[in-house]
């Protein structure tokens, strides 16, 4: 049998298979053609734009007056620094995102920094319980790394570092001519005036907002409150607001019809709740913690309209006040209702207020019966004093109730009225004093 040896010849080379030569061996050649496919790969370089850097801070204003006439958004990816009077003018809209930190430059007198929402302007500052908006001063070291929104260096009694937040509207005010210039900043400008006839007017909304270390003196005894509302209408939402360390009032309301709910005030230097010019809205669920040198918890005035055409029936209800144990620095902090004020104050609890008195109750409008709401009357309901003081001593300076045991007041060991403070658990006050 003959053996066959195959030689394979390919296009890419020749492969030989052989064996030992033999005279009887027959050689055959087979040609195999191989197809080779060459693929070229092209590399394409795509340039991706670099992610723009986010500034740590952004300054608004240059130390004078800065107007916002369009729509602006202050985002929560940087700290916003206000420098001077930042004014949201008629037609302007300022939106502040939840969790945003806004700080104010130092400045006293005419140079004080403040946020002003003028008549016709709109502010939407809507935080959340877990991510509130904070207004504070520039020296406050608060940053976004402080997820609890507690300052590393500021305390409640650090007051008067900047102006405050001012909202002005077009609702009715008890002022001759139905209009006035807001106190504390300037007079005679369109952006300083408040009042009108639009009781349902909206200036926007404040929700889960903490205003800290405000109330700087502007001169001549004028200060800006933590929150000032002038002629603000009922279409405006003001709820879940905290005011800490104001060097003047916590909140002052000049007329208008705006309603305020879930209000926290801590360590103000003057009054906690100050109502003027025939305020006709409702303030519901309030917690106030005083400092020793503070003034009245309530200071409530009536209209300043000389025609007596407006009375302004306010309602303040569900309020808890916490005093300073052993305070002898000021002994008439419980409240002053004066100047023909008309309206209802009810469900009020005073605690840790030993030795304190009511400064005064206007006898011209006081209704001793305190049983039903009455037009053009000053009504009191369900006042409880958790104190070692006697009711007679609490009312000793109050001409309207001298010699009278009012049905609306009682001394108790444990209060059954007052604020629901659980809804304030998001605040600086609650985190540092109630936990």
C-alpha positions as CSV (number, residue, x, y, z in Angstrom):
1,X,0.0,0.0,0.0
2,X,1.3,3.4,-1.0
3,X,1.4,6.2,1.5
4,X,0.3,9.7,0.5
5,X,1.9,12.9,1.9
6,X,-0.1,16.1,1.5
7,X,1.6,19.5,1.3
8,X,-0.7,22.3,2.1
9,X,0.1,25.6,0.5
10,X,-1.8,28.6,1.8
11,X,-1.8,32.2,0.7
12,X,-0.2,33.1,4.0
13,X,2.5,30.4,3.8
14,X,3.4,26.8,2.9
15,X,3.0,24.1,5.4
16,X,4.7,20.7,4.6
17,X,4.0,17.4,6.1
18,X,6.7,14.8,5.3
19,X,8.0,11.4,6.2
20,X,11.1,9.5,5.5
21,X,11.8,9.2,1.8
22,X,10.9,5.9,0.1
23,X,11.4,5.1,-3.6
24,X,7.8,3.9,-3.8
25,X,6.4,7.1,-2.3
26,X,4.2,9.3,-4.5
27,X,4.0,13.0,-3.7
28,X,0.8,15.0,-4.4
29,X,0.5,18.7,-4.0
30,X,-2.8,20.3,-2.9
31,X,-3.2,24.1,-3.1
32,X,-5.6,25.7,-0.5
33,X,-6.5,29.4,-0.8
34,X,-7.3,31.2,2.5
35,X,-9.3,34.5,2.4
36,X,-8.0,37.1,4.9
37,X,-10.3,40.0,5.9
38,X,-8.6,43.1,7.4
39,X,-10.8,45.4,9.5
40,X,-9.6,48.9,10.2
41,X,-10.7,50.5,13.5
42,X,-10.9,54.3,13.8
43,X,-10.6,56.0,17.2
44,X,-12.8,59.0,17.6
45,X,-12.1,61.4,20.6
46,X,-15.2,63.2,22.0
47,X,-14.6,66.2,24.2
48,X,-17.0,66.3,27.3
49,X,-17.4,69.7,28.8
50,X,-16.2,70.1,32.3
51,X,-18.9,70.3,35.0
52,X,-19.1,74.0,36.0
53,X,-18.0,74.7,39.5
54,X,-20.7,75.9,42.0
55,X,-19.8,79.0,44.0
56,X,-19.8,78.6,47.7
57,X,-21.5,82.0,48.2
58,X,-23.3,84.5,46.0
59,X,-23.7,88.1,47.0
60,X,-26.9,90.1,46.3
61,X,-26.6,93.9,46.6
62,X,-23.7,96.3,47.0
63,X,-24.4,97.9,50.3
64,X,-27.1,100.3,49.2
65,X,-30.5,99.4,47.8
66,X,-30.8,96.5,45.3
67,X,-34.1,96.0,43.5
68,X,-35.5,92.7,42.2
69,X,-37.9,93.6,39.4
70,X,-38.0,90.2,37.7
71,X,-38.3,86.6,38.8
72,X,-35.3,85.3,40.6
73,X,-34.5,82.0,42.4
74,X,-32.1,81.6,45.3
75,X,-31.0,78.0,45.1
76,X,-29.8,75.7,47.9
77,X,-26.5,74.9,46.3
78,X,-24.8,78.0,47.7
79,X,-25.0,80.5,50.6
80,X,-26.6,83.7,49.6
81,X,-25.2,86.9,51.1
82,X,-27.4,90.0,51.2
83,X,-25.6,93.3,51.3
84,X,-27.8,96.3,52.1
85,X,-31.6,96.6,51.4
86,X,-32.7,93.9,49.0
87,X,-36.1,95.0,47.7
88,X,-38.5,92.8,45.8
89,X,-40.4,95.6,44.1
90,X,-43.9,95.7,42.5
91,X,-44.0,92.9,39.9
92,X,-40.8,91.2,41.2
93,X,-40.9,87.6,42.4
94,X,-38.2,86.0,44.6
95,X,-38.3,82.3,45.2
96,X,-36.1,80.7,47.8
97,X,-35.6,77.0,47.6
98,X,-36.1,74.7,50.6
99,X,-33.1,74.4,52.8
100,X,-31.4,77.5,51.5
101,X,-29.1,79.5,53.9
102,X,-29.3,83.3,53.5
103,X,-26.9,85.5,55.4
104,X,-26.7,89.2,55.9
105,X,-23.7,91.5,55.8
106,X,-22.9,93.4,58.9
107,X,-24.2,97.0,59.0
108,X,-25.8,99.4,61.4
109,X,-28.0,102.4,60.9
110,X,-28.8,103.2,57.3
111,X,-26.4,100.5,56.2
112,X,-28.3,97.7,57.9
113,X,-29.1,94.8,55.7
114,X,-32.8,93.7,55.3
115,X,-35.0,91.8,52.9
116,X,-38.0,94.0,51.9
117,X,-41.0,92.7,49.9
118,X,-42.7,95.8,48.7
119,X,-46.4,96.2,47.8
120,X,-47.0,94.2,44.6
121,X,-43.8,92.2,45.1
122,X,-43.9,88.4,46.0
123,X,-41.7,86.2,48.1
124,X,-42.0,82.4,48.1
125,X,-39.8,81.0,50.8
126,X,-41.1,77.5,51.4
127,X,-38.9,75.2,53.4
128,X,-39.8,71.8,54.9
129,X,-39.6,70.5,58.5
130,X,-36.5,68.5,57.6
131,X,-35.0,71.2,55.4
132,X,-36.0,74.7,56.6
133,X,-34.8,78.0,55.1
134,X,-32.6,80.0,57.5
135,X,-31.9,83.7,57.5
136,X,-29.0,84.7,59.7
137,X,-26.0,87.0,59.8
138,X,-22.7,86.6,57.9
139,X,-20.6,85.9,61.0
140,X,-22.8,82.9,61.7
141,X,-20.7,79.8,60.7
142,X,-23.7,77.8,59.8
143,X,-23.2,75.8,56.6
144,X,-24.9,73.1,54.6
145,X,-22.7,70.6,56.4
146,X,-24.8,71.4,59.6
147,X,-27.7,69.2,58.6
148,X,-29.5,69.9,61.8
149,X,-29.4,73.7,60.9
150,X,-27.8,74.5,64.2
151,X,-25.0,77.1,64.3
152,X,-21.5,76.2,65.4
153,X,-20.9,79.6,67.0
154,X,-24.2,81.6,67.5
155,X,-26.5,81.4,70.5
156,X,-30.0,82.7,70.9
157,X,-29.0,85.8,72.8
158,X,-26.8,87.0,69.9
159,X,-29.0,89.8,68.8
160,X,-29.1,92.8,66.5
161,X,-26.6,91.6,63.8
162,X,-28.7,92.7,60.8
163,X,-32.2,94.1,60.0
164,X,-34.8,91.4,59.3
165,X,-37.5,90.3,56.9
166,X,-40.2,92.9,56.0
167,X,-43.3,92.1,53.9
168,X,-45.6,94.9,52.8
169,X,-49.0,94.5,51.3
170,X,-52.2,96.2,50.1
171,X,-54.7,95.2,52.8
172,X,-56.6,97.6,55.1
173,X,-54.6,99.4,57.9
174,X,-55.8,101.7,60.7
175,X,-53.9,104.7,59.6
176,X,-55.2,108.1,58.4
177,X,-55.4,107.9,54.6
178,X,-55.2,104.1,54.7
179,X,-51.4,104.0,54.0
180,X,-48.2,104.5,55.8
181,X,-44.4,104.1,55.5
182,X,-43.1,101.1,57.3
183,X,-41.0,102.0,60.3
184,X,-37.3,101.5,60.5
185,X,-36.0,101.8,56.9
186,X,-36.9,104.9,55.0
187,X,-39.9,107.1,54.1
188,X,-41.4,108.5,51.0
189,X,-40.5,105.8,48.6
190,X,-42.9,103.5,46.7
191,X,-41.2,100.4,48.2
192,X,-41.6,101.6,51.8
193,X,-45.4,102.1,51.7
194,X,-48.0,99.6,52.8
195,X,-51.8,99.5,53.1
196,X,-54.8,99.7,50.7
197,X,-58.1,98.1,50.3
198,X,-57.3,94.6,49.0
199,X,-57.8,92.5,52.2
200,X,-57.3,89.2,50.2
201,X,-54.0,90.5,48.8
202,X,-51.1,88.0,48.6
203,X,-47.5,88.8,49.2
204,X,-46.5,85.1,48.8
205,X,-45.6,82.6,51.4
206,X,-43.3,81.8,54.3
207,X,-43.2,78.2,55.5
208,X,-40.6,76.5,57.6
209,X,-38.4,79.6,57.9
210,X,-36.1,80.5,60.7
211,X,-35.0,84.2,61.1
212,X,-32.1,84.6,63.5
213,X,-30.1,87.4,65.2
214,X,-31.9,90.3,63.6
215,X,-33.3,93.6,64.8
216,X,-30.4,96.0,64.4
217,X,-30.9,99.6,65.4
218,X,-31.3,102.1,62.6
219,X,-31.2,105.2,64.7
220,X,-33.7,107.3,66.6
221,X,-35.1,104.3,68.4
222,X,-36.1,102.6,65.2
223,X,-35.3,98.9,64.8
224,X,-36.4,96.2,62.4
225,X,-38.1,93.3,63.9
226,X,-37.3,89.7,63.1
227,X,-40.5,89.6,61.0
228,X,-42.4,92.7,60.1
229,X,-45.8,92.5,58.3
230,X,-47.3,95.8,57.1
231,X,-50.8,95.7,55.5
232,X,-50.3,92.1,54.5
233,X,-53.4,90.4,53.1
234,X,-55.1,87.1,53.9
235,X,-53.9,85.6,50.6
236,X,-50.4,85.5,52.1
237,X,-49.3,82.3,53.8
238,X,-47.3,82.6,57.0
239,X,-46.9,79.3,58.9
240,X,-44.1,77.5,60.7
241,X,-41.9,80.5,61.3
242,X,-39.2,80.8,64.0
243,X,-37.7,84.1,65.2
244,X,-34.6,83.8,67.4
245,X,-32.6,86.6,69.0
246,X,-34.3,89.7,67.6
247,X,-33.0,92.9,69.2
248,X,-36.4,94.4,68.9
249,X,-39.8,92.6,68.6
250,X,-40.1,89.0,67.5
251,X,-43.0,89.8,65.1
252,X,-44.8,93.1,64.6
253,X,-47.9,93.4,62.4
254,X,-49.2,96.7,61.2
255,X,-52.9,96.3,60.2
256,X,-53.7,93.9,57.5
257,X,-55.6,90.6,57.5
258,X,-52.8,88.0,57.2
259,X,-53.1,84.8,59.4
260,X,-50.1,83.4,61.2
261,X,-49.9,79.8,62.5
262,X,-47.2,77.8,64.3
263,X,-45.0,80.7,65.4
264,X,-41.9,80.3,67.6
265,X,-40.2,83.3,69.3
266,X,-37.1,83.0,71.4
267,X,-35.0,85.6,73.3
268,X,-36.3,88.8,71.8
269,X,-35.2,92.0,73.4
270,X,-38.5,93.9,73.1
271,X,-42.0,92.5,72.6
272,X,-42.7,89.0,71.4
273,X,-46.0,89.7,69.6
274,X,-46.6,93.3,68.7
275,X,-49.9,94.3,67.0
276,X,-50.7,97.7,65.6
277,X,-53.0,99.7,63.4
278,X,-56.1,97.6,63.7
279,X,-54.7,94.2,62.8
280,X,-57.7,91.9,61.8
281,X,-56.2,88.5,61.3
282,X,-55.6,85.4,63.5
283,X,-52.4,84.2,65.1
284,X,-52.7,80.6,66.2
285,X,-50.3,78.3,68.0
286,X,-47.5,80.3,69.4
287,X,-44.5,79.4,71.7
288,X,-42.4,82.2,73.3
289,X,-39.4,81.7,75.5
290,X,-38.3,85.0,77.0
291,X,-34.9,86.3,78.1
292,X,-34.6,88.3,81.3
293,X,-34.3,91.7,79.7
294,X,-37.1,91.2,77.3
295,X,-40.2,93.5,77.3
296,X,-43.8,92.4,77.0
297,X,-44.9,89.1,75.7
298,X,-47.9,90.9,74.1
299,X,-48.0,94.5,73.1
300,X,-51.3,95.1,71.4
301,X,-52.5,98.5,70.1
302,X,-55.7,99.5,68.4
303,X,-56.2,101.6,65.3
304,X,-54.4,104.9,64.7
305,X,-57.1,106.1,62.3
306,X,-58.4,109.3,63.8
307,X,-61.8,108.9,62.2
308,X,-62.5,105.7,64.2
309,X,-63.7,104.0,61.0
310,X,-61.7,100.9,61.7
311,X,-61.5,98.8,64.8
312,X,-59.6,95.6,63.7
313,X,-60.9,92.5,65.4
314,X,-57.7,90.4,66.0
315,X,-57.6,86.9,67.4
316,X,-54.6,85.5,69.2
317,X,-55.0,81.9,70.6
318,X,-53.3,78.8,71.8
319,X,-50.2,80.4,73.2
320,X,-47.5,79.1,75.7
321,X,-45.0,81.5,77.3
322,X,-41.9,80.4,79.1
323,X,-40.2,82.9,81.4
324,X,-36.8,83.0,83.1
325,X,-36.7,81.4,86.6
326,X,-36.1,84.0,89.3
327,X,-36.2,86.9,86.9
328,X,-36.2,90.2,88.7
329,X,-34.8,92.3,85.9
330,X,-38.3,93.1,84.5
331,X,-41.5,92.3,86.3
332,X,-44.3,93.4,83.9
333,X,-43.7,91.0,81.0
334,X,-47.1,89.3,80.8
335,X,-48.6,91.7,78.3
336,X,-50.0,95.2,77.6
337,X,-53.3,95.7,75.7
338,X,-53.7,99.4,75.1
339,X,-54.8,102.3,72.8
340,X,-58.4,101.0,72.3
341,X,-57.3,97.6,71.1
342,X,-60.2,95.4,70.1
343,X,-60.1,91.6,69.6
344,X,-59.8,88.3,71.4
345,X,-56.9,86.7,73.3
346,X,-57.6,83.1,74.4
347,X,-56.1,79.8,75.6
348,X,-52.9,81.3,77.0
349,X,-50.5,79.5,79.3
350,X,-47.8,81.3,81.3
351,X,-45.0,79.2,82.9
352,X,-41.9,80.0,84.9
353,X,-43.2,83.6,85.3
354,X,-43.1,84.0,89.1
355,X,-43.3,87.6,90.2
356,X,-44.5,88.8,86.8
357,X,-47.5,91.1,86.2
358,X,-49.7,92.2,83.4
359,X,-48.6,95.7,82.5
360,X,-52.0,97.0,81.5
361,X,-55.4,96.3,79.9
362,X,-57.3,99.2,78.2
363,X,-60.3,100.0,80.3
364,X,-62.1,101.7,77.3
365,X,-62.5,98.5,75.4
366,X,-62.1,95.8,78.1
367,X,-65.1,93.4,78.4
368,X,-65.1,91.9,81.9
369,X,-67.6,89.2,81.0
370,X,-65.2,87.6,78.6
371,X,-67.9,85.1,77.5
372,X,-68.6,85.8,73.9
373,X,-66.8,87.7,71.1
374,X,-68.1,91.2,70.8
375,X,-67.5,93.8,68.2
376,X,-65.3,96.7,69.4
377,X,-64.4,95.0,72.6
378,X,-61.3,93.5,74.2
379,X,-62.0,89.9,75.1
380,X,-59.9,87.5,77.2
381,X,-60.6,83.8,77.6
382,X,-58.9,80.9,79.4
383,X,-55.7,82.5,80.8
384,X,-53.8,80.1,83.0
385,X,-50.8,81.1,85.2
386,X,-48.6,78.2,86.3
387,X,-46.9,80.2,89.0
388,X,-46.5,80.7,92.7
389,X,-47.9,84.3,92.3
390,X,-51.4,85.1,93.3
391,X,-53.9,86.2,90.8
392,X,-54.3,89.5,92.6
393,X,-50.6,90.2,92.3
394,X,-50.6,89.3,88.6
395,X,-53.4,91.8,88.0
396,X,-52.3,94.4,90.5
397,X,-51.2,97.0,87.9
398,X,-54.2,96.5,85.7
399,X,-56.8,99.2,86.4
400,X,-59.5,97.4,84.4
401,X,-59.5,94.4,86.7
402,X,-58.7,96.0,90.1
403,X,-60.8,94.4,92.7
404,X,-62.3,92.0,90.2
405,X,-61.6,88.2,90.1
406,X,-62.0,87.8,86.3
407,X,-63.6,84.7,85.0
408,X,-61.0,84.4,82.3
409,X,-57.9,84.0,84.5
410,X,-56.8,81.3,87.0
411,X,-53.6,80.2,88.8
412,X,-52.9,76.5,88.1
413,X,-50.3,73.9,88.9
414,X,-50.4,72.3,85.5
415,X,-51.7,74.0,82.4
416,X,-54.4,72.6,80.2
417,X,-54.3,75.2,77.5
418,X,-51.5,76.7,75.3
419,X,-49.6,75.8,72.2
420,X,-49.0,72.4,70.6
421,X,-45.2,72.6,70.6
422,X,-44.7,69.2,68.9
423,X,-45.2,70.9,65.5
424,X,-42.2,73.1,66.3
425,X,-39.7,70.2,66.6
426,X,-37.9,71.4,63.5
427,X,-36.9,74.7,65.1
428,X,-33.6,75.7,66.7
429,X,-35.6,76.6,69.9
430,X,-37.1,73.1,70.2
431,X,-33.9,71.2,69.5
432,X,-31.9,73.2,72.1
433,X,-34.5,73.6,74.8
434,X,-37.2,71.0,74.5
435,X,-35.3,67.8,73.8
